[in-house]
Amino acid sequence: MPRPTHALLDLDFVPTPSLASASPPPALERAIADLERARKARIAVVGDQQSGATELVSALLDDPLASNADVTVALEARRLGKDAPEAIVISDGDESIATSSEVKVPSAWLREMKADVVEVQHGDVPPLESSFSSLHLSDIVVLVLSDSSLLSSVPAQTVLYNLHQKPNLLVALNCPDATPPASASPLRTLEHQLKTLFPAEDEPRTIVISTKQALAGLEALQPSEPDQPPSYDDFQHNYLASQIPHLHQLLTTAITSSSSSSVPTPLQTQTAAYVLSAALHRAAFAGAQIADSLASASSALSALAQQTDEQCASLRTSLGVEPATGLMRVPKDELAGAAKALDELFLTRLAWYKLPYRVDDLAAEIALVVERTYLPRFEDSLVFASGKALSLASVLSDKTDKVLSSPLFSLSPTSEALSPSAKLASLYSPTLLNAIDQASRDASTALSSTPTSLSSAVTHRRNQITSPGGPVEALQRRAQKSILQSSTFALSSTGFAIASELSHFAELGTNFGAGLLGVTISCWWLQRRWEKAKKRFKKDAFERITGGLEEDLGVRVARVSERAAFKARTTVAMAGEVVKRKQGEWEKMRRQLADIDKRRKEMEGAQDAAERPQGKKAARA
C-alpha cells in the first residue's frame, strides 16, 4: 500500500509558522465544538474521473418526484469549467447559485437532513491536502470505485489507506449493472482486495451501485427530448436496480437518527471523536518529530562547541602553550645562543679592561648583538605558525556552515520544502544569520593581522632590551659609574704616592708599591662591579623580559584562537538561545494539546454515561 507523505492526516495542524503564537489547531477546535452542540451534517463523495463520483452526487440530489430543471442545469455545469476545483461543496439554498468552490441548489433532501455534500473528484494523483481535510471532517464518506479499476490505481489505494479507520466509510462499487448476477464478480474481487489490505475488523462497508442505471432511469422519467414521452416502466426498472434509493436511505437514516436539533447526533459525535483522536495522534507524531529536530539541532550545536574547544586547545598546544600555566615557552637553545653571543661580546669588545674607552659604544654594541641573536628564528616561526590560526578559522567556519546549512536553520518556515512539523520546528532567523555573518566578517578582519600579532611580541620585547630605560641603558649607566669610581680611586692612589715621594714621606719603593696597590684595587673593584652589572643585565634581559614575552605570547595565542573560533562560538551561543526558546514554545503547545485531550476524554465519558440509561430503556422495551 503506497503511503505518499502529502496524503497523511494533517487536519490543519499547522496554525501559524511559529510555535510562539500557535493556538490549538482549527480541526481540534471544530471537533470540540462538534461535541458540544449540533451542526449541519457533512456527506463526502470522493472518486476519480472514471469512478462516477460526480454522477453519483447528481443522482442523489435529483429528486424523481420533484425534479427541478434549474437544479439539473446547476449540477451539470459545476464541473464544465477547466479551472473547476477538486472539492466542491453543495448545500441547500432558495435558488441555484454557483461559485468557484460552492454550489447552492434547492434540495428538500439536504434541507430535511440539515446536511451539505462535499464532492471530491481527483485525477490520476491522490487528492490535495485540503481535500483530505474535508474528507476527514465529513460525517459520512462514500468512496466511489469503478468496476474496471477497483483498487488497482494508486490514488484509490491512497484515499482508502488514509480513510479506512474513519467511522461511517462506505465503499461504493459503481458497475454498469448493479443487479446481483451482473455485479457479483467485481464485488468478489473488491472484497478479496479489501481482505488482503486490511484485517477483517477494519474492512469498510461495501455497496454496489450503478450511476449509469440511475441516470438512465431519471432520463426515462423526464426525457431531455421534448417529443419523447416518459417511460415509467424504464424508470422503475433502472432506478430501483441502480441501488441509489438504497444508498439514499442509508444516508438519510444515519444522519437523521437523532430527534433533537440541539444535541449532537451519534454520527456527529463519532466524527468529532475521530477527528479529535486522529488530530491528537497526528499532533503527538508531529510533536515527536519537532522534539527530535530540536534535539538534533541541540546535539549539533553541542558537537560544534566541543569541536571548537578541542581545536582551540590543539592550536594552543601545537604553538607551545602550556595548558597549566597558559605560557608559551620560548626555545631554550635559541635563548642560550643569544646569551652566548652576549658573553662573547662581554669577553672581547666589552671586556672590563676595555670599558673606559668603549663605554660610550656599549649600548650600540649590545643592540647589534641583541638584534641579531635574540630569538630571530623563533620570530620567523611565529609568522608561519599564524597560518595555523587561519587554517583553524577555515575549518571551524566550514563546520559552522555545515550546521547552519541544515533545513532547520537555512529554510524559512514558509518554504514548501518543509513538512508541517519541520515548519513548526524551524530555527530559521534572519537576525541570527545576519549576526553570524557579521561575526564571520569581524573574525576575518581580526585574523588579517595574525601574521604580525604573534611575532610583534618578540619585536616589542627585543626593543624593550635596548630602549631608553631598559636593561642596556641601566648596564651602561652602571658601567659609567663603576669606571668613574674606579678611576677616581686609581688616580687618588697614584696622586697620594707621587705626593709622598715628593715630600719624602716614604721611600720610593714604598710609594710605588702604595700607588700600584691602589691602581690594582681600583681595577679589581671595576672588574667586580662589571661582573655584577652583567649578571643584573642578564637577569633583566633573559628572565624578566623573556618571562614577560612568554606571558604576552600565551595571551596573544589565546586571543588568536578565540578570533579563529569567534564565528563558531557566536553560532553556538545565539543558535542555542533560539533552540531553547523553540523548545519552550513547543512545551507550551504540548500542554495545550494535553488539555484538549483531557477535555475530549471527559466529554466522551459524560456521553457514555448519558447513553447507558437510554440503552437500558431500549433493552427493557
C-alpha positions as CSV (number, residue, x, y, z in Angstrom):
1,M,0.0,0.0,0.0
2,P,1.6,3.3,-1.0
3,R,2.0,6.0,1.7
4,P,2.5,9.3,0.0
5,T,3.7,11.8,2.6
6,H,1.4,14.6,1.4
7,A,-1.6,12.3,2.0
8,L,-1.0,11.9,5.7
9,L,-3.6,13.4,8.0
10,D,-2.6,17.0,8.9
11,L,-6.1,18.3,9.8
12,D,-5.0,21.9,9.9
13,F,-2.4,21.1,12.5
14,V,-0.1,23.9,11.4
15,P,-1.9,27.1,12.6
16,T,1.0,29.5,12.2
17,P,4.6,29.4,11.1
18,S,5.7,30.0,14.7
19,L,5.0,27.9,17.8
20,A,5.2,31.0,19.9
21,S,1.8,32.3,18.6
22,A,0.3,28.8,18.0
23,S,-3.2,28.2,19.2
24,P,-5.0,24.9,19.1
25,P,-5.3,23.7,15.5
26,P,-8.6,24.7,13.9
27,A,-9.5,21.0,13.3
28,L,-9.3,20.4,17.1
29,E,-11.4,23.5,17.9
30,R,-14.1,22.4,15.4
31,A,-14.1,18.9,16.8
32,I,-14.5,20.1,20.4
33,A,-17.3,22.4,19.2
34,D,-19.0,19.4,17.5
35,L,-19.0,17.5,20.8
36,E,-20.8,20.3,22.5
37,R,-23.5,21.4,20.0
38,A,-25.3,20.3,16.9
39,R,-24.3,21.4,13.4
40,K,-25.1,20.5,9.8
41,A,-24.1,17.1,8.7
42,R,-21.4,16.6,6.1
43,I,-21.6,13.9,3.4
44,A,-18.4,13.5,1.3
45,V,-18.3,11.7,-2.1
46,V,-14.8,11.0,-3.4
47,G,-13.5,9.3,-6.6
48,D,-11.5,9.8,-9.7
49,Q,-12.9,11.0,-13.0
50,Q,-13.7,7.4,-14.2
51,S,-15.3,6.3,-11.0
52,G,-18.6,8.2,-11.5
53,A,-18.4,10.2,-8.2
54,T,-19.9,13.3,-9.9
55,E,-22.7,11.2,-11.4
56,L,-23.5,9.7,-8.0
57,V,-23.9,13.2,-6.4
58,S,-26.2,14.2,-9.3
59,A,-28.3,11.1,-8.8
60,L,-28.6,11.6,-5.1
61,L,-29.7,15.2,-5.4
62,D,-32.1,14.7,-8.3
63,D,-35.5,14.1,-6.7
64,P,-37.6,11.9,-9.1
65,L,-40.8,13.1,-7.5
66,A,-40.0,16.8,-7.6
67,S,-37.4,17.3,-10.3
68,N,-36.2,20.9,-10.9
69,A,-34.7,21.9,-14.3
70,D,-32.6,24.7,-12.7
71,V,-31.1,22.2,-10.2
72,T,-30.3,19.8,-13.0
73,V,-28.6,22.6,-15.0
74,A,-26.6,23.9,-12.0
75,L,-25.4,20.4,-11.1
76,E,-24.4,19.6,-14.7
77,A,-22.5,22.9,-15.0
78,R,-20.5,22.6,-11.8
79,R,-17.5,20.9,-13.5
80,L,-17.7,22.3,-17.0
81,G,-15.0,24.9,-16.5
82,K,-11.4,23.9,-16.9
83,D,-10.5,25.6,-13.6
84,A,-13.1,23.7,-11.6
85,P,-11.7,23.0,-8.1
86,E,-11.1,19.5,-6.9
87,A,-13.5,19.8,-3.9
88,I,-16.9,21.4,-4.3
89,V,-19.4,22.0,-1.5
90,I,-23.1,21.5,-2.5
91,S,-25.6,22.9,0.0
92,D,-29.3,23.7,0.1
93,G,-30.4,27.2,-1.0
94,D,-33.5,29.1,-2.0
95,E,-32.3,29.3,-5.6
96,S,-29.5,27.9,-7.7
97,I,-26.2,29.8,-7.1
98,A,-22.8,28.5,-8.2
99,T,-19.4,29.9,-7.3
100,S,-15.9,28.6,-7.8
101,S,-16.0,26.1,-4.9
102,E,-19.6,26.0,-3.8
103,V,-23.0,25.3,-5.4
104,K,-26.3,26.1,-3.7
105,V,-29.4,24.4,-5.1
106,P,-33.0,23.9,-3.8
107,S,-32.9,20.4,-2.2
108,A,-35.6,19.1,0.1
109,W,-33.4,16.2,0.9
110,L,-30.5,18.3,2.2
111,R,-32.9,20.7,3.9
112,E,-34.7,18.0,5.8
113,M,-31.4,16.3,6.9
114,K,-29.6,19.6,7.6
115,A,-26.7,18.4,5.6
116,D,-24.1,19.5,3.0
117,V,-22.4,17.4,0.3
118,V,-18.7,17.7,-0.3
119,E,-17.8,16.3,-3.8
120,V,-14.1,15.5,-4.3
121,Q,-13.2,14.5,-7.8
122,H,-9.4,14.0,-8.3
123,G,-7.4,13.0,-11.3
124,D,-4.6,10.4,-11.7
125,V,-3.0,11.6,-8.5
126,P,-4.2,11.5,-4.9
127,P,-6.4,14.4,-3.7
128,L,-4.9,17.6,-2.3
129,E,-4.2,18.1,1.4
130,S,-7.2,20.5,1.7
131,S,-9.4,17.8,0.1
132,F,-8.2,15.2,2.6
133,S,-9.0,17.6,5.4
134,S,-12.6,17.9,4.1
135,L,-12.9,14.1,3.8
136,H,-11.7,13.6,7.4
137,L,-14.1,16.3,8.7
138,S,-17.1,14.8,7.0
139,D,-19.6,12.6,8.9
140,I,-20.0,10.0,6.1
141,V,-17.6,9.4,3.3
142,V,-18.6,7.5,0.2
143,L,-15.5,6.3,-1.8
144,V,-16.7,5.5,-5.3
145,L,-14.7,2.9,-7.3
146,S,-15.1,1.9,-10.9
147,D,-15.7,-1.8,-11.6
148,S,-13.0,-1.7,-14.2
149,S,-10.1,-0.5,-12.0
150,L,-11.3,-1.2,-8.4
151,L,-8.3,-0.7,-6.1
152,S,-5.6,-1.1,-8.7
153,S,-5.0,2.6,-9.0
154,V,-2.6,4.3,-6.6
155,P,-4.9,7.3,-5.9
156,A,-7.7,4.9,-4.9
157,Q,-5.4,3.0,-2.6
158,T,-4.1,6.2,-1.1
159,V,-7.6,7.5,-0.3
160,L,-8.6,4.2,1.2
161,Y,-5.4,3.9,3.3
162,N,-6.0,7.4,4.8
163,L,-9.7,6.9,5.4
164,H,-10.0,3.2,6.3
165,Q,-10.1,3.9,10.1
166,K,-12.7,6.6,9.7
167,P,-16.2,5.6,11.0
168,N,-19.1,5.5,8.6
169,L,-16.9,4.9,5.5
170,L,-18.8,3.4,2.6
171,V,-17.0,1.9,-0.5
172,A,-19.4,2.2,-3.4
173,L,-18.7,-0.1,-6.3
174,N,-20.0,1.6,-9.4
175,C,-21.0,-1.0,-12.0
176,P,-22.8,-0.6,-15.3
177,D,-25.4,-3.0,-13.9
178,A,-26.0,-3.2,-10.1
179,T,-28.1,-6.3,-10.2
180,P,-26.5,-9.2,-8.1
181,P,-25.8,-11.5,-11.1
182,A,-24.1,-8.8,-13.1
183,S,-22.1,-7.3,-10.2
184,A,-21.2,-10.4,-8.3
185,S,-17.8,-10.9,-10.0
186,P,-16.4,-7.4,-9.5
187,L,-17.8,-7.3,-5.9
188,R,-16.0,-10.6,-5.0
189,T,-12.7,-9.1,-6.5
190,L,-13.2,-5.9,-4.4
191,E,-13.9,-7.9,-1.2
192,H,-10.8,-10.0,-1.8
193,Q,-8.7,-6.9,-2.3
194,L,-10.0,-5.4,1.0
195,K,-9.3,-8.6,2.9
196,T,-5.8,-8.6,1.5
197,L,-5.2,-5.0,2.6
198,F,-6.9,-4.8,5.9
199,P,-7.9,-7.0,8.9
200,A,-11.5,-8.2,9.0
201,E,-12.5,-5.8,11.7
202,D,-11.0,-2.8,9.7
203,E,-12.7,-3.6,6.4
204,P,-15.1,-0.8,5.3
205,R,-18.7,-1.5,4.3
206,T,-19.2,-2.1,0.6
207,I,-22.3,-1.4,-1.5
208,V,-22.9,-1.9,-5.2
209,I,-24.4,1.0,-7.2
210,S,-24.9,1.9,-10.8
211,T,-24.9,5.6,-11.7
212,K,-25.5,4.6,-15.3
213,Q,-28.8,2.8,-14.5
214,A,-29.8,5.6,-12.1
215,L,-29.3,8.4,-14.6
216,A,-30.9,6.3,-17.3
217,G,-34.0,5.8,-15.1
218,L,-34.2,9.6,-14.4
219,E,-33.8,10.3,-18.1
220,A,-36.7,7.8,-18.8
221,L,-38.9,9.6,-16.2
222,Q,-38.1,13.1,-17.5
223,P,-36.7,12.8,-21.1
224,S,-34.4,15.6,-22.2
225,E,-36.0,15.4,-25.6
226,P,-39.3,17.3,-25.6
227,D,-41.1,15.0,-28.0
228,Q,-40.2,11.8,-26.1
229,P,-42.9,10.7,-23.6
230,P,-41.9,9.5,-20.0
231,S,-41.4,5.8,-19.5
232,Y,-42.4,4.8,-16.0
233,D,-41.5,1.2,-16.5
234,D,-38.0,2.0,-17.6
235,F,-37.6,4.4,-14.7
236,Q,-38.8,1.9,-12.2
237,H,-36.6,-0.9,-13.6
238,N,-33.4,1.1,-13.9
239,Y,-33.7,3.4,-10.9
240,L,-34.5,0.7,-8.4
241,A,-32.0,-1.7,-9.9
242,S,-29.2,1.0,-9.5
243,Q,-29.3,0.7,-5.7
244,I,-29.3,4.6,-5.5
245,P,-32.5,4.6,-3.5
246,H,-30.9,2.1,-1.1
247,L,-27.9,4.3,-0.7
248,H,-30.2,7.3,-0.3
249,Q,-32.0,5.6,2.5
250,L,-28.8,4.6,4.2
251,L,-27.5,8.2,4.3
252,T,-30.8,9.6,5.4
253,T,-31.2,7.1,8.3
254,A,-27.6,7.6,9.5
255,I,-27.9,11.4,9.5
256,T,-31.5,11.7,11.0
257,S,-31.0,9.2,13.8
258,S,-31.4,11.9,16.5
259,S,-34.7,13.7,17.1
260,S,-33.1,16.6,19.0
261,S,-32.0,19.6,17.0
262,S,-29.7,21.0,19.7
263,V,-27.8,17.8,20.8
264,P,-25.1,16.4,18.6
265,T,-26.2,13.3,16.7
266,P,-24.3,10.0,17.3
267,L,-22.9,10.4,13.8
268,Q,-21.6,13.8,14.6
269,T,-20.2,12.6,17.9
270,Q,-18.4,9.8,16.1
271,T,-16.9,12.2,13.6
272,A,-15.8,14.6,16.3
273,A,-14.3,11.9,18.4
274,Y,-12.5,10.5,15.3
275,V,-11.2,13.9,14.3
276,L,-10.0,14.7,17.8
277,S,-8.3,11.3,18.2
278,A,-6.7,11.5,14.7
279,A,-5.6,15.1,15.2
280,L,-4.2,14.5,18.6
281,H,-2.4,11.4,17.3
282,R,-1.0,13.4,14.4
283,A,-0.1,16.2,16.9
284,A,1.8,13.7,19.0
285,F,3.6,12.3,16.0
286,A,4.4,15.8,14.8
287,G,5.5,16.7,18.3
288,A,7.9,13.8,18.4
289,Q,9.3,15.0,15.1
290,I,9.6,18.5,16.5
291,A,11.3,17.2,19.6
292,D,13.7,15.1,17.5
293,S,14.5,18.0,15.3
294,L,15.2,20.3,18.2
295,A,17.3,17.6,20.0
296,S,19.2,17.1,16.8
297,A,19.9,20.8,16.5
298,S,21.0,21.0,20.1
299,S,23.3,18.0,19.6
300,A,24.8,19.5,16.5
301,L,25.5,22.8,18.4
302,S,27.0,20.8,21.4
303,A,29.2,18.9,19.0
304,L,30.3,22.1,17.3
305,A,31.1,23.6,20.8
306,Q,33.1,20.6,21.7
307,Q,35.0,20.5,18.4
308,T,35.7,24.2,18.8
309,D,37.2,23.7,22.3
310,E,39.2,20.8,21.1
311,Q,40.5,22.6,18.0
312,C,41.4,25.7,20.0
313,A,43.2,23.6,22.7
314,S,45.0,21.7,19.9
315,L,46.2,25.0,18.3
316,R,47.5,26.3,21.6
317,T,49.3,23.1,22.3
318,S,50.8,23.0,18.8
319,L,52.1,26.5,19.3
320,G,53.8,25.5,22.6
321,V,51.4,27.0,25.1
322,E,51.4,25.1,28.4
323,P,47.9,24.1,29.5
324,A,48.6,24.5,33.2
325,T,50.3,28.0,33.1
326,G,49.0,29.4,29.8
327,L,52.6,30.5,28.9
328,M,54.1,30.0,25.5
329,R,57.7,28.9,26.2
330,V,60.5,30.2,24.0
331,P,63.1,27.9,22.6
332,K,65.8,27.4,25.3
333,D,68.5,26.6,22.8
334,E,67.9,29.8,20.8
335,L,67.8,31.8,24.0
336,A,71.1,30.2,25.1
337,G,72.6,31.1,21.7
338,A,71.7,34.8,22.4
339,A,73.2,34.6,25.9
340,K,76.4,33.0,24.4
341,A,76.8,35.8,21.8
342,L,76.5,38.4,24.6
343,D,79.0,36.6,26.7
344,E,81.5,36.6,23.8
345,L,80.8,40.3,23.4
346,F,81.5,40.9,27.1
347,L,84.7,38.9,26.9
348,T,86.1,40.6,23.8
349,R,85.0,44.0,22.8
350,L,83.4,44.9,26.1
351,A,85.9,43.3,28.5
352,W,86.2,45.1,31.7
353,Y,89.6,46.5,30.9
354,K,88.3,48.0,27.7
355,L,85.4,49.6,29.3
356,P,87.0,53.0,30.0
357,Y,87.3,53.8,26.2
358,R,84.4,51.7,25.0
359,V,81.7,52.6,27.5
360,D,80.2,55.1,25.1
361,D,79.7,52.4,22.4
362,L,78.4,49.9,24.9
363,A,74.7,50.4,24.0
364,A,75.3,50.2,20.3
365,E,77.5,47.1,20.6
366,I,74.9,45.2,22.7
367,A,72.0,46.4,20.4
368,L,73.7,44.9,17.4
369,V,74.2,41.6,19.1
370,V,70.6,41.5,20.5
371,E,69.1,42.4,17.2
372,R,71.0,39.6,15.5
373,T,70.7,36.8,18.1
374,Y,67.6,37.4,20.3
375,L,65.1,34.8,19.0
376,P,65.1,35.6,15.3
377,R,64.2,32.1,14.2
378,F,61.5,31.9,16.8
379,E,60.1,35.1,15.5
380,D,60.0,33.8,11.9
381,S,58.4,30.6,13.2
382,L,55.6,32.6,14.8
383,V,54.9,34.2,11.4
384,F,54.4,30.8,9.9
385,A,52.6,29.4,12.9
386,S,50.0,32.1,12.5
387,G,48.8,30.2,9.4
388,K,47.6,27.5,11.8
389,A,45.1,30.0,13.2
390,L,43.9,30.9,9.7
391,S,43.5,27.2,8.9
392,L,41.6,26.6,12.2
393,A,39.3,29.5,11.4
394,S,38.6,28.0,8.0
395,V,37.9,24.5,9.4
396,L,35.6,25.9,12.1
397,S,33.9,28.1,9.6
398,D,33.2,25.0,7.4
399,K,31.8,23.1,10.4
400,T,29.6,26.0,11.4
401,D,28.3,26.4,7.8
402,K,27.5,22.7,7.8
403,V,25.4,23.1,10.9
404,L,23.7,26.2,9.5
405,S,23.1,24.6,6.1
406,S,20.6,22.1,7.6
407,P,17.0,22.8,6.7
408,L,16.2,23.6,10.3
409,F,18.4,26.7,10.1
410,S,18.5,27.5,6.4
411,L,14.9,27.2,5.2
412,S,12.2,29.6,6.1
413,P,9.0,28.2,7.8
414,T,7.1,29.3,4.7
415,S,9.2,27.1,2.5
416,E,7.2,24.4,0.6
417,A,10.1,22.0,1.0
418,L,9.4,21.6,4.7
419,S,6.9,19.3,6.3
420,P,4.3,20.8,8.7
421,S,6.3,19.6,11.7
422,A,9.6,20.9,10.2
423,K,7.9,24.3,9.7
424,L,7.0,24.4,13.4
425,A,10.5,23.2,14.4
426,S,12.2,25.7,12.0
427,L,15.1,27.6,13.6
428,Y,15.4,30.0,10.7
429,S,16.1,33.5,11.9
430,P,17.4,36.3,9.6
431,T,18.6,38.1,12.7
432,L,20.6,35.0,13.7
433,L,22.1,34.6,10.3
434,N,23.0,38.3,9.9
435,A,24.7,38.2,13.4
436,I,26.7,35.1,12.4
437,D,27.6,36.7,9.1
438,Q,28.8,39.8,10.9
439,A,30.8,37.7,13.4
440,S,32.5,36.0,10.4
441,R,33.5,39.3,8.9
442,D,34.8,40.6,12.3
443,A,36.8,37.4,12.7
444,S,38.3,37.7,9.2
445,T,39.2,41.3,9.9
446,A,40.8,40.4,13.2
447,L,42.7,37.5,11.7
448,S,44.1,39.6,8.9
449,S,46.7,40.9,11.4
450,T,47.5,37.5,12.8
451,P,50.9,37.1,10.9
452,T,52.3,40.0,12.9
453,S,50.2,39.8,16.1
454,L,52.4,37.0,17.4
455,S,55.8,38.0,16.0
456,S,55.3,41.6,17.1
457,A,55.5,40.4,20.7
458,V,59.1,39.3,20.1
459,T,59.9,42.5,18.4
460,H,58.4,44.5,21.2
461,R,60.4,42.6,23.9
462,R,63.6,42.8,21.9
463,N,63.2,46.6,21.5
464,Q,62.5,46.8,25.2
465,I,66.0,45.4,26.0
466,T,67.7,48.3,24.1
467,S,65.0,51.0,24.6
468,P,65.6,54.0,26.9
469,G,65.2,53.0,30.5
470,G,65.8,49.4,29.5
471,P,68.4,46.9,30.7
472,V,71.1,48.1,28.2
473,E,70.8,51.7,29.4
474,A,70.9,50.5,33.0
475,L,74.0,48.5,32.2
476,Q,75.7,51.4,30.5
477,R,74.9,53.6,33.5
478,R,76.3,51.2,35.9
479,A,79.5,50.8,33.8
480,Q,80.0,54.5,33.6
481,K,79.5,54.8,37.4
482,S,81.9,52.0,38.0
483,I,84.5,53.5,35.7
484,L,84.2,56.8,37.3
485,Q,84.6,55.4,40.8
486,S,87.5,53.1,40.0
487,S,89.3,55.8,38.0
488,T,88.8,58.2,40.9
489,F,90.3,55.7,43.3
490,A,93.2,54.8,41.0
491,L,94.0,58.5,40.4
492,S,93.8,59.2,44.1
493,S,96.1,56.4,44.9
494,T,98.6,57.5,42.3
495,G,98.4,61.1,43.4
496,F,99.0,60.1,47.0
497,A,102.1,58.0,46.0
498,I,103.5,60.9,44.0
499,A,102.9,63.4,46.8
500,S,104.6,61.0,49.3
501,E,107.6,60.7,47.0
502,L,107.9,64.5,46.5
503,S,107.6,65.1,50.2
504,H,110.0,62.3,51.0
505,F,107.3,60.9,53.3
506,A,108.3,57.4,52.4
507,E,110.9,55.7,50.3
508,L,110.5,55.3,46.6
509,G,109.7,51.6,46.7
510,T,107.1,52.1,49.3
511,N,105.5,55.0,47.4
512,F,105.5,53.0,44.2
513,G,104.0,50.0,45.9
514,A,101.3,52.1,47.5
515,G,100.4,53.6,44.2
516,L,100.4,50.3,42.4
517,L,98.3,48.7,45.1
518,G,95.7,51.5,44.7
519,V,95.5,51.0,40.9
520,T,95.3,47.2,41.4
521,I,92.4,47.6,43.9
522,S,90.6,50.0,41.6
523,C,90.9,47.6,38.7
524,W,89.7,44.7,40.8
525,W,86.8,46.8,42.0
526,L,85.9,47.7,38.4
527,Q,86.0,44.1,37.3
528,R,83.9,43.0,40.2
529,R,81.3,45.8,39.6
530,W,81.2,44.9,35.9
531,E,80.5,41.3,36.6
532,K,77.7,42.3,38.9
533,A,76.3,44.6,36.3
534,K,76.4,41.9,33.6
535,K,74.6,39.5,35.9
536,R,71.9,42.1,36.6
537,F,71.6,42.8,32.9
538,K,71.3,39.1,32.0
539,K,68.6,38.7,34.7
540,D,66.7,41.6,33.3
541,A,67.0,40.6,29.7
542,F,66.8,36.8,29.9
543,E,64.5,36.3,32.8
544,R,62.2,39.3,33.4
545,I,61.8,40.4,29.7
546,T,61.7,36.8,28.4
547,G,59.2,35.8,31.1
548,G,57.1,38.8,30.0
549,L,57.4,37.6,26.4
550,E,56.1,34.2,27.3
551,E,53.1,35.7,29.1
552,D,52.5,38.0,26.1
553,L,52.6,35.1,23.7
554,G,50.3,33.0,25.8
555,V,47.7,35.8,25.9
556,R,48.1,36.5,22.2
557,V,47.8,32.9,21.2
558,A,44.6,32.6,23.3
559,R,43.3,35.8,21.7
560,V,44.1,34.5,18.2
561,S,42.5,31.1,18.8
562,E,39.3,32.9,20.1
563,R,39.3,35.0,16.9
564,A,39.5,31.9,14.9
565,A,36.6,30.4,16.8
566,F,34.6,33.6,17.0
567,K,32.1,32.6,14.3
568,A,31.6,29.1,15.8
569,R,31.2,30.3,19.3
570,T,28.8,33.1,18.2
571,T,26.8,30.4,16.4
572,V,26.7,28.1,19.4
573,A,25.6,30.9,21.8
574,M,23.0,32.5,19.6
575,A,21.6,29.4,18.0
576,G,21.5,27.7,21.4
577,E,19.2,30.5,22.7
578,V,16.9,30.0,19.6
579,V,16.7,26.3,20.3
580,K,15.9,26.8,24.0
581,R,13.2,29.3,23.1
582,K,11.7,27.0,20.5
583,Q,11.7,24.1,23.0
584,G,9.9,26.3,25.5
585,E,7.3,27.2,22.8
586,W,6.8,23.5,22.0
587,E,6.3,22.6,25.7
588,K,3.6,25.3,25.9
589,M,1.9,23.9,22.8
590,R,2.2,20.3,24.2
591,R,0.4,21.4,27.4
592,Q,-2.4,22.9,25.3
593,L,-2.8,19.6,23.4
594,A,-2.8,17.7,26.7
595,D,-5.6,19.9,28.0
596,I,-7.6,19.3,24.8
597,D,-7.1,15.5,25.1
598,K,-8.2,15.7,28.8
599,R,-11.4,17.6,27.7
600,R,-12.0,15.0,25.0
601,K,-11.9,12.1,27.5
602,E,-14.2,14.0,29.9
603,M,-16.7,14.7,27.2
604,E,-16.7,11.1,25.9
605,G,-17.1,9.8,29.4
606,A,-20.1,12.1,30.0
607,Q,-21.7,11.0,26.7
608,D,-21.1,7.3,27.5
609,A,-22.8,7.8,30.9
610,A,-25.7,9.6,29.3
611,E,-26.1,6.8,26.7
612,R,-26.2,3.9,29.2
613,P,-29.7,4.7,30.7
614,Q,-31.1,5.1,27.2
615,G,-29.6,1.7,26.2
616,K,-31.2,0.1,29.3
617,K,-34.6,1.6,28.5
618,A,-34.3,0.3,24.9
619,A,-33.4,-3.1,26.2
620,R,-36.5,-3.2,28.5
621,A,-38.7,-2.0,25.7
